[in-house]
Amino acid sequence: MNWQAAAPEIFLACSGLVILLLGVSLRQDRSKLCTWLTLGAFGVAGWLVVGTSPATAYEGLYVADGFAGFAKLLILAGGALSMILALDYNAQQRIARFEFPVLVLFSTVGMMTMASAANLMTLYIGLELQSLAIYVLAAFARDDIRSSEAGLKYFVLSALASGLLLYGISLAYGFAGTMQIGQLATAMTDPANLPAGVAVAVAFVIAGLAFKLSAVPFHMWTPDVYQGAPTPVTAFMSTAPKVAPFVVLLRVMLVGFGHVGAQWQPIIEIVSIASMILGSLAAIAQSNIKRLMAYSSIGHMGYALIGLAVGTEAGVRGVLIYLLTYIVMSAGTFACIIAMQRRGQQVDRIADLGGLARNDLPLAAVMAIFMFSMAGLPPMAGFFGKVYVFLAAVQAGFWTLAIIGVLTSVVGCFYYLRVIKVMFFDGAEAAFDRRTASVSAVAFAAGAFTLFFFAMPAPFVGAAARAARVLLG
């Protein structure tokens, strides 16, 4: 049955409508109730994803397979972690409204739709559903001019990126006569004599999706939006919305345009190298922790793009493992950033972390774990993410990507270790407010996963390998 293949998305969409009606109907404060209901809906959706059998539905527009399932679980995890971080933060900052969890929920539905898209138009619809909700979320603190600016910047530039993607889709349809991702390769049977317009179509598709990844040169929105948006929204944008465009890129490039890899692989290599270099160098001068994380995300997307450039099963496996580790350590880092509050006001300068180890040693220790992991130092989870993508590049002969990845990782160690130095060795600033239970739960759970990943990598690596095999099999 068609609906069974899309059961998680259908359930989430219906849940979103019910929660929306409930939020409108209740007179008393209902933001926390709606948040808990959304978290429950995410849990049920995850159970449905695990129980969904592989199938193709809706006349080939939608596919439920192991690759999409792995991506959907990552998306749900990112959304759930962000919702938990917003539980107390929104109330403290007086932006607790029931629309927040509803917007996160519908954005998640769009991302899950992207993960299962077997047609370029299905992909676009999912992308717009994701983006429309994030436009509002970025500007959710409507009394804060920085939040309003963040929402406007993301809206204007994202609309441009969506236009580029749609133009690339139209060109691909014009030359191939189909929007089915799986049929693009068979529609253009002679890669040696393809029209130049096909290369243009591929370039526009890459440009539209690279914007969502904040990859260079489509990164210009990232620092301002990360800084201006409410911190739980920034945490959300740095997790789940990174997964969906990436899995779409993997499916479209390796399945739809895999036969013309010689035309698009150099583009991915250039974008990857530029993202690694700019992310590493631009982060050095940052004094704001959220802007530092913005440039860090640019660099991390560059590392993950190495796996796509390689285009092998090992490369796809490396990308999926990298996304898994990045989601957890990014959510944990933003949990620590949310804990940076004094007298109820958020502070976000790196200098504000001064002497944190003397005021709150557990928080400083878990933040240090995330910084070591972001830097790619063993035995943290981030080290394994980089090892798998670099190893795939070396095995496929992409030595330049691997070498630049290692060198930029060394540069990145400077600003990650600087945060640790400020926390443990600088003069003590005033202590932060008491941490909330939700922030502590995310920070320490993510810290435990990041620290002890080396002891239990097999289930995750095995799941990623199976997902990669499904995509390329």
C-alpha positions in Angstrom: 0.0 0.0 0.0 1.2 3.5 -0.8 0.4 4.9 2.6 2.5 2.3 4.4 5.7 3.5 2.7 5.0 7.1 3.9 3.4 6.1 7.2 6.0 8.1 9.4 5.4 11.2 7.4 1.6 10.8 7.3 1.6 10.3 11.1 3.7 13.3 11.7 1.7 15.5 9.4 -1.6 14.5 11.1 0.0 14.9 14.5 1.1 18.4 13.5 -2.5 19.3 12.6 -3.9 17.9 15.9 -1.3 19.7 18.0 -2.0 22.9 16.1 -5.7 22.7 16.8 -5.0 21.8 20.4 -2.7 24.8 20.8 -5.3 27.1 19.3 -8.1 25.7 21.4 -6.6 25.7 24.9 -6.7 29.0 26.8 -3.9 28.4 29.3 -0.2 28.2 28.5 0.1 25.2 26.2 3.6 25.5 24.7 5.2 22.8 27.0 2.2 20.5 26.4 2.6 20.9 22.6 6.4 20.3 22.9 5.9 17.1 24.8 3.3 15.9 22.3 5.7 16.7 19.5 8.4 14.7 21.2 6.0 11.8 21.5 5.1 12.1 17.9 8.8 12.0 17.0 9.2 8.8 19.0 6.3 7.1 17.3 7.5 8.2 13.9 10.9 6.7 14.6 9.2 3.4 15.5 7.3 3.6 12.3 10.5 4.2 10.3 12.1 1.1 11.8 9.1 -1.0 11.0 8.5 0.2 7.5 9.3 -2.4 4.8 11.2 -1.4 1.7 8.8 -0.2 -0.9 8.2 2.3 -3.8 5.0 4.2 -3.6 2.9 6.8 -5.4 3.7 5.8 -8.9 7.4 5.8 -8.2 7.5 9.3 -6.6 8.4 8.0 -3.1 10.8 5.3 -1.9 11.2 3.8 1.5 14.5 1.9 1.7 17.3 1.4 4.2 19.1 4.5 3.1 16.1 6.8 3.6 15.4 5.1 6.9 18.8 5.8 8.3 18.5 9.4 7.2 15.1 9.8 8.8 16.3 8.5 12.1 19.1 11.1 12.1 16.5 13.8 11.2 14.2 12.8 14.0 17.1 12.7 16.5 18.2 16.2 15.5 14.6 17.5 15.8 14.0 15.8 19.1 17.3 17.1 20.7 16.4 20.6 19.5 12.9 20.4 21.0 14.3 19.3 24.3 16.7 22.3 24.3 13.8 24.6 23.6 11.7 23.4 26.6 13.0 25.8 29.2 14.9 28.2 27.0 11.8 29.5 25.3 10.1 30.1 28.6 13.1 31.9 30.0 13.4 34.2 26.9 9.6 34.8 26.8 9.1 33.2 23.4 7.3 30.1 24.6 4.5 29.7 22.1 2.8 26.6 20.9 3.6 27.4 17.3 7.3 26.6 17.9 7.0 22.8 18.2 4.4 22.7 15.3 6.9 24.5 13.0 9.7 22.1 14.0 7.4 19.2 13.4 6.4 20.3 9.9 9.9 21.2 9.0 10.9 17.6 10.0 8.1 16.2 7.8 9.6 18.1 4.8 13.1 16.8 5.6 11.8 13.2 5.8 10.0 13.7 2.5 13.3 14.8 1.0 15.0 11.6 2.3 12.4 9.4 0.5 12.1 11.5 -2.7 12.5 9.4 -5.8 11.4 12.3 -8.0 12.9 15.7 -8.4 9.6 17.4 -7.8 8.9 15.4 -4.6 12.4 16.6 -3.6 11.5 20.2 -4.2 8.2 20.0 -2.3 9.9 18.5 0.7 12.6 21.2 0.5 10.1 24.0 0.5 8.1 22.6 3.4 11.4 22.4 5.4 12.5 25.9 4.5 9.1 27.7 5.0 9.0 26.5 8.6 12.7 27.5 9.3 12.1 31.0 7.9 9.6 31.6 10.7 11.7 29.8 13.4 14.8 31.9 12.6 12.7 35.1 13.3 10.8 33.5 16.2 12.1 36.0 18.8 10.2 38.8 17.1 11.1 41.4 19.6 14.8 40.8 19.0 16.0 42.7 15.9 18.8 40.2 15.4 16.3 37.4 15.1 14.1 39.3 12.7 17.2 40.1 10.6 18.2 36.4 10.7 14.8 35.3 9.4 14.8 37.9 6.6 18.3 37.0 5.5 17.6 33.3 5.4 14.3 33.9 3.6 15.8 36.1 0.8 18.9 34.0 0.2 17.1 30.7 0.6 14.4 31.8 -2.0 17.2 32.5 -4.4 18.7 29.0 -3.8 15.3 27.4 -4.3 15.0 29.2 -7.6 18.4 27.9 -8.7 17.4 24.3 -7.7 14.1 24.6 -9.5 15.9 25.8 -12.7 18.3 22.9 -12.5 15.4 20.5 -12.2 13.6 22.0 -15.2 16.8 21.7 -17.3 17.3 18.1 -16.2 13.7 17.4 -17.2 14.1 19.1 -20.5 17.1 17.0 -21.5 16.1 13.7 -19.9 12.3 13.8 -20.3 11.8 12.5 -16.8 12.0 13.7 -13.2 12.4 10.2 -11.8 15.8 10.1 -10.1 16.3 6.5 -10.9 15.5 7.0 -14.6 17.8 10.0 -15.3 20.8 7.7 -15.9 18.9 5.5 -18.4 17.3 8.5 -20.1 20.7 9.9 -21.0 22.4 6.8 -22.3 25.5 8.2 -23.9 27.6 10.2 -21.3 30.2 10.9 -23.9 27.8 13.0 -26.1 25.6 14.7 -23.6 24.5 18.3 -24.3 26.3 21.0 -22.4 22.9 21.9 -20.8 23.1 18.7 -18.7 26.2 20.0 -17.0 24.5 23.3 -16.4 21.5 21.4 -14.9 23.8 19.5 -12.5 25.6 22.7 -11.5 22.3 24.4 -10.6 21.0 21.4 -8.6 24.3 21.3 -6.6 24.1 25.1 -6.0 20.6 24.9 -4.7 21.4 22.1 -2.3 24.8 23.4 -1.3 23.1 26.5 0.0 21.1 24.4 2.5 24.4 22.8 3.6 26.0 26.2 4.0 28.9 25.1 1.8 31.2 27.6 0.1 30.4 29.7 -1.9 26.8 29.5 -0.7 27.6 30.0 3.0 27.2 33.8 3.3 24.0 33.5 5.3 25.3 31.1 8.0 27.2 33.3 10.5 24.5 36.0 10.8 21.6 33.5 10.9 23.3 31.3 13.5 24.1 34.3 15.7 20.7 36.0 15.3 18.3 33.1 15.6 17.2 31.8 19.0 19.8 29.3 20.2 17.5 26.2 20.1 16.7 27.2 16.5 20.4 27.4 15.7 20.8 24.0 17.3 18.0 22.7 15.0 19.5 24.3 11.9 22.9 22.8 12.6 21.5 19.2 12.9 18.5 17.8 11.0 18.5 20.4 8.1 22.1 19.4 7.3 21.1 15.7 6.9 18.2 16.1 4.5 20.0 18.1 1.7 23.0 15.8 2.1 21.1 12.6 1.6 19.3 14.2 -1.4 22.7 15.1 -2.9 23.9 11.5 -2.4 20.8 10.1 -4.1 20.6 12.6 -6.9 24.3 12.7 -7.7 25.1 9.0 -7.3 21.9 7.5 -8.6 20.5 10.1 -11.0 23.7 11.6 -12.4 26.2 8.8 -11.4 26.9 8.1 -15.1 28.1 11.7 -15.6 30.3 11.7 -12.5 33.2 13.1 -14.5 31.2 16.3 -15.0 30.1 16.9 -11.4 32.8 15.4 -9.3 35.3 18.3 -9.9 32.5 20.7 -8.7 32.0 18.8 -5.5 35.8 18.7 -5.0 36.1 22.4 -5.4 33.2 23.1 -3.0 34.6 20.7 -0.5 38.1 22.2 -0.5 36.8 25.7 -0.4 34.5 24.9 2.5 37.2 23.2 4.5 39.7 26.1 4.0 37.2 29.0 4.6 35.6 27.3 7.5 38.9 26.7 9.2 40.5 30.1 8.5 37.5 32.3 9.1 36.7 30.7 12.5 40.1 31.8 13.9 39.1 35.5 14.2 35.7 34.9 15.8 34.9 36.1 19.3 31.3 35.0 19.3 30.7 31.3 20.1 27.7 31.0 17.8 29.5 32.5 14.9 32.4 30.2 15.6 30.0 27.3 15.4 28.7 28.7 12.1 32.1 28.7 10.5 32.8 25.3 12.1 29.7 23.9 10.4 30.9 25.2 7.0 34.2 23.3 7.5 32.4 20.1 8.7 30.2 20.1 5.6 33.4 20.3 3.5 34.7 17.2 5.2 31.5 15.3 4.7 31.5 16.4 1.0 34.7 14.4 0.5 32.6 11.2 0.7 30.3 12.4 -2.0 33.2 13.4 -4.2 34.6 9.9 -3.9 31.3 8.4 -4.9 32.0 4.9 -3.7 30.1 2.8 -1.1 32.9 3.5 1.4 32.4 7.2 0.7 28.7 7.1 1.3 29.3 5.1 4.5 31.8 7.7 5.6 29.3 10.5 5.0 26.5 8.8 7.0 28.8 8.2 9.9 30.1 11.8 9.8 26.5 13.1 9.8 25.7 10.9 12.8 28.6 12.1 14.9 28.2 15.7 13.8 24.5 15.8 14.8 25.3 14.6 18.3 28.3 16.7 19.1 26.6 19.8 17.5 23.5 19.4 19.6 25.6 18.9 22.7 27.7 22.0 22.0 24.6 24.1 21.6 23.2 22.7 24.9 26.4 24.1 26.5 25.9 27.4 24.7 22.3 27.6 26.0 23.7 27.1 29.5 25.6 30.4 29.0 23.1 32.6 30.8 23.6 35.3 33.5 20.6 36.7 35.3 18.3 35.2 32.7 20.1 36.8 29.7 21.9 34.8 27.1 25.6 35.6 26.6 27.5 34.3 23.7 31.1 35.6 23.7 33.9 33.1 23.9 35.4 35.3 26.7 32.2 34.7 28.7 33.4 31.1 29.2 36.4 32.3 31.2 37.1 30.2 34.3 34.1 28.0 33.7 36.0 25.0 35.1 36.1 26.7 38.5 32.4 27.6 38.4 30.9 24.6 36.8 33.4 21.8 36.2 30.9 19.2 34.7 29.7 21.7 32.1 33.3 22.7 31.2 34.3 19.0 31.0 31.5 18.1 28.6 32.2 21.2 26.5 35.8 20.2 26.3 34.7 16.8 25.0 32.7 18.4 22.2 35.6 20.7 21.3 38.1 17.8 21.1 35.6 15.9 19.0 35.0 18.8 16.6 38.7 19.0 16.2 38.8 15.3 15.3 41.1 14.2 18.1 41.0 10.5 19.3 39.2 8.8 20.8 36.2 11.1 20.4 33.4 10.4 17.9 34.4 13.2 15.6 37.8 11.4 15.0 36.0 8.4 13.6 33.8 10.5 11.4 36.9 12.0 9.8 38.7 8.7 9.6 36.0 7.1 7.6 35.7 9.9 5.0 39.5 10.4 4.7 40.0 6.6 4.4 37.5 6.4 1.6 39.2 9.3 -0.2 42.6 7.6 0.1 41.3 4.2 -1.1 39.8 5.9 -4.2 42.9 7.9 -5.0 41.6 11.3 -3.9 44.8 12.2 -2.1 44.4 16.0 -2.5 41.1 16.0 -0.6 42.5 13.8 2.1 45.6 15.9 2.6 43.7 19.2 2.6 41.2 17.7 5.1 44.0 16.7 7.5 45.7 20.1 7.2 42.6 22.1 7.8 41.7 19.9 10.7 45.1 20.9 12.2 44.2 24.5 11.7 40.8 23.9 13.3 42.5 22.6 16.4 43.6 26.2 17.2 40.2 27.7 17.8 38.6 24.6 19.4 41.5 24.3 21.8 41.3 28.1 22.4 37.8 27.5 23.8 39.2 24.9 26.2 42.0 27.2 27.2 39.5 30.0 28.1 37.4 27.6 30.2 40.2 26.1 32.2 43.0 28.7 32.3 41.6 32.2 31.9 40.4 34.4 34.7 37.0 33.5 36.1 34.0 35.4 34.9 30.7 35.6 36.9 29.1 32.1 37.2 26.3 31.2 34.9 22.7 30.7 36.1 21.7 27.3 37.3 21.4 24.8 34.4 18.0 23.5 33.6 17.3 19.8 33.5 16.6 19.7 29.8 19.9 21.4 28.9 21.9 19.1 31.3 20.2 16.0 29.8 21.1 16.8 26.2 24.6 18.0 27.1 25.6 15.0 29.2 23.9 12.4 27.0 25.6 13.8 23.9 28.8 14.0 25.8 28.6 10.4 26.8 27.9 9.3 23.2 30.8 11.4 21.9 33.3 10.2 24.5 32.4 6.5 24.4 31.6 6.1 20.7 34.9 4.2 20.3 33.6 1.4 22.5 30.5 0.8 20.5 31.0 1.8 16.8 30.0 -1.5 15.2 26.2 -1.0 15.3 26.4 2.5 13.8 29.0 1.6 11.2 27.1 -1.5 10.2 23.9 0.4 9.8 25.6 3.1 7.7 27.3 0.4 5.6 23.9 -1.3 4.9 22.3 2.1 4.0 25.2 2.9 1.6 24.8 -0.6 0.0 21.1 0.0 -0.5 21.8 3.3 -2.2 24.4 2.0 -4.6 23.2 -1.5 -4.9 
